[in-house]
Amino acid sequence: MGLILLEALGAGIVFILIIWWTMFSGRKRGELHDEADADDDAAASKEPSRRD
């Protein structure tokens, strides 16, 4: 019984480490954005939305 609990604890720790690694291992200043994408987003937000 103790071995099963120890194995479950180990699996939980590995799971938490994987989550931690994926959350905080990215770029220091976040994602890089292209200037063209930023211009498209700005133009899209200024256009009125059409409803059919």
N, C-alpha and C positions, 0 to 999 in steps of 0.2 A: 504494500500500500504506500509506504514511504517513497519507494522508487518511482511510482506513478506520479506522486505529487512533485517530486524533484524534477522529473521530466517535464511536467506541465509548467513548472516555474521557469525552467530553462527555455522552453518554447515561448513563454510569455515575454521573457527578457529579450530574446532574439527578435520577436515581433515588435516590441517597443523600440529597440535599436534600429530596425529597418525603417519604421515610421519616422523616428528622429532624424535619421540620415537623409531621407528623401525630403523632409521639410526644410532642413537647414543647410544643405550642401550646395545650394544654388549660387548664383552670382552675388557678389557683394552689394551691387546696386540694383539688383532685380534684372528683369528681362530687358534685352536690347530691342528698341523699336526703330523701324525704318521711318524715314521722314515721309515717304510716299504714303505709308499706311496712316500716319498721323494726319496728313492732309485729306485723305479720303474720309477718315472718321469725322473730321471737322466739317467737311462739305456735306456729309450725310446727315449730320445733326442739324444743319441749317435748313435743309430741304423740308418742306411740309409733308407730312405723311398723307397718303391717299387712302381713302376708304371707298370700297366699291359697294 
